[in-house]
Amino acid sequence: MTAVLPVPTKPSLLDIFGNGPYSKLGISHEDYHADRSCVSVSSLKEMLRSPAHYRAYLDIGRKETPSLMFGTAAHVRLLEPQDFAQRYVVAPPGDRRTKAYKDFEAANAGKAILTADEAAAIERIAANVDAHQGAAALLRRGLKEVTLIWQDAETGIWIKARPDCLAISLDTGVCLDLKTTEDASPNAFVRACASYSYDLQAAVYLDGLREVFGRDFDFCFLPAEKSEPHGVALYGAPEDMLESGRRKFRRALRQLAECRQTNTWPSYQPEGDYEVLEWPRWAR
């Protein structure tokens, strides 16, 4: 029996698009994340952890941490600068417990509040991206925040993705993904890619782009450091990384299809079995 998922509070992407692979500009951030008719990279990451974590993600959503808020603000500043002032405001100096600060919060209801240091860091990241010839060129050429939906042929599951930037020409296509990070050097960032399953994200996005546009894209990361000097870099995703992501993608979709069919959502060790931890090489 197919599991009943939470009812979205807004029209689903399938309601908006209909059936078939589509791309569309103008879907709001709120409508995209409220949708439950299609699965996202974030939910597939939780499925790889366990089906129970996938359901918890759907029911509860993602916890908004200061790090996530900063990353989202940086995305808006770089990808949708025309909306930045409507969505964010900088906190005035002083004690947040004062009446003056409470009045400031009331006057800016509906906006996210950044500290002066956070706002300065975001502006420095934007300046460094603008000074990076390759990254700046891709952002100038590209379509920002395009929503994609498509149906997986094997499992029948509908999938959604929202690439940060798509630079498309007659002979090339580049999918650019902005990441705020602690360290944008090659060795450190590739470890972050492994830790946060960026390989899965790259594989899902490239699969969706192939389904929607009927062509292959290259995948590039644009990591930006959250602390001084807010260095930025541009890295292409290697083929072995993409192959790893494709394996994860298939495994997550197949497990999700099985869970929907049986309406069972187990956590770790569903049979109550026992396993020995594998001590990692780096800890020896």
N, C-alpha and C positions, 0 to 999 in steps of 0.2 A: 504494500500500500504506500502511496506517495505521501511524504510528510507534509503537513500543513505549515507553511512558513508565516511569519508575522505579516499582517496586512499593512501595506504601505499607507502612509497618510496622504501621499500625493500620487498623481498618475504615474504608473510604472513606465519604464523605457519601452516596453513592448506596446503599451497603449499609445505612446508618442510616435514610435517608429513603425509599428506594425511588424509583420513577419519578414525576415530576410536580413542579410547583412547590410548595415547602414553606418554612415558617419554623419555627424551633425554638429554645427556650431550653435552656441546660444543656449544650451542646456545649463541651467544654473547649478552652482556647486551644491546647493541644498537639495534640489531635485535629484541630482545624480546620486548623492549619498543616501537619500531616503528610499531609493528604489530597492525592491526585493525580488523583482522578476528575473534578474540576471545576477550571476556571481561575479565577484571582483577578485583582483589579485590579493587584496588584504584578506578576504574570506578564504581563499584557497590556501594562503599561508597558514591560517588557523586549522584548516582541514588536514594539512600535513602534520600538524601537531597532534590533533585527535579530532574525531567527529564531534565530541562533546564541546571542544573549544570552538569549533565552527558554529554550533548552535548558540553558544553563549555570545559569540560575536554578533550574530544576527539579533539576538534578543536584547543585548545590553549596549552594543556598539563599542566603538573604540574610545578609550579614556583619553581626554584631552590633557596632555601633560604640557609643561612649559616648553619642552623641547619640540613637541609637535606643533604647538602654537607658533613658535619662532619659525619653524620650517614652512608652515603654511603662509605666514606673513611674508617671508622672503619670496615664496612662489608668486604671491599676488603682486608684490612690488616689481618683480622681473617679468612676469607673464601677462599680468592685467593691471598695469600701472594706472590706468584710467579709473580703476575701482578702488585703489588703495585708500584714498582719503575717505571714501564712503564706508569702508570696513574697519579702519584702524585709526586710533588716535593715540597721541603720546601723553603719558601722565605728567602732570605738573610736579615740580619738586615739593617736598613737604610730607607730613605725616598723613597716611591714608585714613587715620581714624578721625581726622578733623571734619568739621562741617563743610569747609570749603572743598575738600576732596569728595565728600559725599554729593555735594551739589554738582561737581564736575562729572561724577559717574552718572547722575540723573540726566544731565544735559547731553550726555553721549550714550544714552541707552541704545543697545543694539550694536554698538561698535566694540571691537576687542581693544583692550588697553595695552599698549606697549610701554616699557620703561624707556627713559631717554637713552640708556646704554643699548637697549635692543634696537631702537630706531636708528641709532648711529651705526650699529653693526650692519643692519640691513642696507643702509645707504652705502656703506663701504663695500659690501658685497656687490651691489649694483654697479658701482664705479669700477670695480675690478673686472666684472664680467664685460662691461662696456669696453674696457681696455684690452680684453683678450680678443684678438682679431677673429679667430675661428668661431668662438662662442657667440660673439656679437653678430657676426654675419648670419649664423643659423637663426638666431632669435629675430633678426630683422626680416629675414625671408619667410619665416615659418608661420604656420597657423597655430594659434595657441588654444589649449584646452578643448580639443576636438573629442567629442564623445563617440565611441564606437560600440556597436553591439553586433554579435553574430552567434550562430548556433553551432555547437560542436557536432561534427558529423557522426562520431562514434557513439557518444552518450546521449545526444539530444539536448544537452544542457546549454542554456543561453548564458553568454558571457558578456561582460561590459569592461571597457577600458577607457581611460582618459589621458592620452599622452600629453605631456607638457607642451611639446612643440613639434610640429611636422614640417620639415623643409622638403618640398617636392618640386622637382624639375622634370624635364622630358626624359632624362636618362638616369636620374638618381632620386633616391628618397632617403631621408635621414630622420629617425625618431630620436629626439633629444629629451633627456630626463634630468631635471635639476635635483640634486641632493645636498642638503646641508649636513655637514659632517665635522668631526673633530679634527681630522687629518686628511688632507686631500693628496698627499704624496702617493705615488703608485702602489708601494707595498702596503701602506696602511689602508688605502681605499679598497684594494682588492680583498683584504680581510673583512672589511665592512660589507662588501658585496656578498661574501660567503655567509657572514653572520646574520644578515637581514634578508637573505634569499632574493637578492636583486637579480640573480640568474633566472628565477621563476618569473619575475616581472618582465624582464627583457623577452623571454620566450613567449609569454602570453601576448604582449603588445605586438610582437612581430607576427604571430599567428593571426591576430585580429586584423592587422594591416594588410596581410596577404589575402584574407577572406574578403575584406571590404574593398580594397583597391585593386586586387588581382595582380599584385606585384610585390617583390621583395624590397625590404627597407634595411638600411644599416641602423644599428643601435648605438647611441653615444650617451655617456654619462657626463654631466657637468657638476662635479662636486665643488661645494663652496664651504670654506671653513667658518665656523661660528665664532672663533676668537681671532684676535690680531695675529697676523696682518690680514686675515680674511682672504687667504689665497684661494684661487680657483684654478681648475684644470679641465681639460677635455680628453676623455678616454673612450675609445671604441671597445665594444664588448667582444672578446675573443670567441672563436668557434667552440672551444671546449666548454666555456662558460654557458653558451647558448644551448649546447647539447645537454648539459646538466639541468638547465632550466626546463627543457622539453621533457626530460624524464620525470621531473617533479610535477610538471603540468599534467601529464597523462595519469600519473599515480593519483593525484588529488581528484581529478575528474572521475576516474573509475571508482574511487572510494566513495565519492559523493553520490554517484549514481546508485551504488549498492546500498548506501544508507537510506536514500530516498525510497528505494524499492522495498526495503525491509522495515523502514521506519524505526531503525535502531541507531543510536548516536553514542557509541561507547567512548570512554576516556582511555587512559593508558591501561595496557594489559587487560583487555576485556575478559579473558579466560582465567584471570587470577593467576597467571603463570609467574615464573621467576627467571630473572636474567642477571648475568654478571656484568657490571659496568666495564667498559673498555677504557683503560687509562690512556689519555692522549699522548702523542709523541712529544708535544711541547712541554708537558709536565714532568717528563722523565729526567 
